[in-house]
Amino acid sequence: MAPQKGKQATKGQKQIVEENMETLHFYRKMVFVANGVYLTVTVVISDVFTVANILFFLLAAASYIGSYQFMAYMAKPKYTESGQLVDSGVDLNMEGGIAEHVKDLLILTSACQMLSIFSNYFWLLWLLAPIRGFWLLWVTVLSPWFFQQAPREEIDEKKQRKLERRMKRH
């Protein structure tokens, strides 16, 4: 593809609101389907519904609720008293934003829950979330802070000439 010329197209506020509603609706359906299938298989079909299953289900539910509510809060539009749109909220489909990481957490939780139908060891995949969080922290904050170069001193011309004369003598 050839690079675009001119200004990159931006989304209108109404379009952002509509796309945010679609995104929230999609993830809400994904959560309900994952919970429905998990509960149907583990409670109704399978005879194995242990304390571990209940604990992991509650942790997954807490992750779902927290992530979804956070996304809904970020995407909440603001209207005037007359009903005119003032602020569309954060674009949930923006690349590189915090919403992208929250959506990844929802997808990871859903995948762990669906795969745990076959074996509870699939819940270990949930450890990818803190590993990814630490990696992002390292790449964006810690590594640049630890390995930054010391600021160079600015030497004025007079000092520079004096240093050059000393170097010639020795």
C-alpha positions as CSV (number, residue, x, y, z in Angstrom):
1,M,0.0,0.0,0.0
2,A,1.2,3.5,-0.8
3,P,1.3,5.9,2.1
4,Q,-1.7,8.3,2.3
5,K,-1.1,11.9,1.3
6,G,-2.5,14.7,3.4
7,K,-4.3,14.6,6.7
8,Q,-5.3,11.3,8.2
9,A,-9.1,11.0,8.5
10,T,-10.5,11.3,12.0
11,K,-13.7,9.9,13.4
12,G,-16.6,12.1,14.4
13,Q,-17.9,12.1,17.9
14,K,-21.2,10.4,16.9
15,Q,-19.3,7.7,15.1
16,I,-17.1,7.1,18.2
17,V,-20.2,6.8,20.4
18,E,-21.8,4.3,17.9
19,E,-18.6,2.2,17.6
20,N,-18.1,2.2,21.4
21,M,-21.7,0.9,21.9
22,E,-21.0,-1.9,19.3
23,T,-17.7,-2.8,21.0
24,L,-19.4,-2.9,24.5
25,H,-22.2,-5.0,23.0
26,F,-19.8,-7.5,21.4
27,Y,-17.8,-8.0,24.6
28,R,-21.0,-8.3,26.7
29,K,-22.1,-11.1,24.4
30,M,-18.7,-12.8,24.5
31,V,-18.8,-12.8,28.4
32,F,-22.4,-14.2,28.5
33,V,-21.6,-16.9,26.0
34,A,-18.4,-17.9,27.8
35,N,-20.2,-18.0,31.1
36,G,-23.2,-19.8,29.7
37,V,-21.1,-22.5,28.0
38,Y,-18.8,-22.9,31.1
39,L,-21.7,-23.2,33.5
40,T,-23.7,-25.5,31.2
41,V,-20.8,-27.9,30.7
42,T,-19.5,-27.9,34.3
43,V,-22.8,-27.9,36.2
44,V,-25.3,-29.6,34.0
45,I,-23.4,-32.0,31.7
46,S,-20.3,-32.8,33.9
47,D,-20.4,-34.2,37.4
48,V,-17.3,-32.4,38.4
49,F,-18.0,-29.0,39.9
50,T,-15.4,-28.5,42.6
51,V,-14.4,-25.7,44.9
52,A,-11.6,-24.8,42.5
53,N,-14.2,-24.5,39.7
54,I,-16.3,-22.2,41.8
55,L,-13.3,-20.1,42.9
56,F,-12.0,-19.7,39.3
57,F,-15.5,-18.9,38.1
58,L,-15.8,-16.2,40.7
59,L,-12.4,-14.8,39.8
60,A,-13.3,-14.8,36.1
61,A,-16.6,-13.1,36.9
62,A,-14.8,-10.4,38.9
63,S,-12.4,-9.9,36.0
64,Y,-15.3,-9.7,33.6
65,I,-17.3,-7.2,35.7
66,G,-14.3,-5.0,36.5
67,S,-13.0,-4.9,32.9
68,Y,-16.4,-4.3,31.3
69,Q,-17.4,-1.6,33.8
70,F,-14.1,0.1,33.3
71,M,-14.6,0.1,29.5
72,A,-18.2,1.4,29.9
73,Y,-17.0,4.2,32.2
74,M,-14.3,5.2,29.7
75,A,-16.7,5.2,26.8
76,K,-19.5,7.1,28.6
77,P,-20.6,10.0,26.4
78,K,-21.5,13.4,27.9
79,Y,-24.6,15.3,26.7
80,T,-25.9,18.8,27.4
81,E,-29.3,19.3,29.0
82,S,-30.8,19.7,25.5
83,G,-29.4,16.3,24.4
84,Q,-26.5,17.6,22.3
85,L,-23.3,15.5,22.4
86,V,-20.5,17.3,24.1
87,D,-17.9,14.5,24.6
88,S,-17.9,11.1,23.1
89,G,-15.7,9.5,25.7
90,V,-12.6,7.5,25.0
91,D,-12.5,5.7,21.7
92,L,-12.4,2.0,22.7
93,N,-11.1,0.9,19.3
94,M,-8.1,3.2,19.3
95,E,-4.8,1.3,18.8
96,G,-2.4,1.6,21.6
97,G,-4.8,2.8,24.2
98,I,-5.6,1.4,27.6
99,A,-8.9,0.0,26.3
100,E,-6.9,-2.3,24.0
101,H,-5.3,-3.9,27.1
102,V,-8.6,-4.2,28.9
103,K,-10.1,-6.0,25.8
104,D,-7.1,-8.3,25.8
105,L,-7.8,-9.2,29.4
106,L,-11.4,-10.0,28.6
107,I,-10.4,-12.2,25.7
108,L,-7.8,-14.0,27.8
109,T,-10.2,-14.6,30.6
110,S,-12.8,-15.9,28.2
111,A,-10.3,-18.2,26.5
112,C,-9.1,-19.5,29.9
113,Q,-12.6,-20.2,31.0
114,M,-13.6,-22.0,27.8
115,L,-10.4,-24.1,27.7
116,S,-10.8,-24.9,31.4
117,I,-13.8,-27.0,30.5
118,F,-11.2,-29.6,29.3
119,S,-8.7,-29.2,32.1
120,N,-8.3,-26.8,35.1
121,Y,-4.6,-26.4,34.1
122,F,-5.7,-24.0,31.4
123,W,-6.4,-21.5,34.1
124,L,-2.6,-21.1,34.3
125,L,-2.8,-19.2,31.0
126,W,-4.2,-16.4,33.2
127,L,-0.6,-15.8,34.3
128,L,0.0,-14.3,30.9
129,A,-1.8,-11.1,32.1
130,P,0.7,-10.1,34.8
131,I,3.6,-11.2,32.6
132,R,2.4,-8.9,29.9
133,G,1.8,-6.1,32.4
134,F,5.3,-6.4,33.7
135,W,6.7,-6.5,30.2
136,L,4.8,-3.2,29.3
137,L,6.0,-1.6,32.5
138,W,9.6,-2.6,31.7
139,V,9.6,-1.5,28.1
140,T,7.8,1.8,28.7
141,V,8.9,3.0,32.1
142,L,11.7,1.0,33.9
143,S,14.1,0.2,31.0
144,P,14.3,3.8,29.7
145,W,14.7,5.0,33.3
146,F,17.5,2.6,34.2
147,F,19.4,2.8,31.0
148,Q,19.1,6.5,30.1
149,Q,22.4,8.3,29.4
150,A,23.7,11.0,31.7
151,P,23.0,14.5,30.5
152,R,25.9,16.0,28.7
153,E,27.3,19.2,30.1
154,E,27.3,22.1,27.7
155,I,30.8,23.6,27.5
156,D,31.0,27.2,26.3
157,E,33.6,28.1,23.6
158,K,36.1,29.7,26.0
159,K,36.3,26.5,28.1
160,Q,36.5,24.4,24.9
161,R,39.5,26.3,23.6
162,K,41.2,26.1,27.0
163,L,40.7,22.3,27.1
164,E,42.1,22.0,23.5
165,R,45.2,24.0,24.5
166,R,45.8,21.7,27.5
167,M,45.4,18.6,25.3
168,K,48.0,20.0,22.8
169,R,50.6,20.5,25.6
170,H,50.4,16.9,26.8
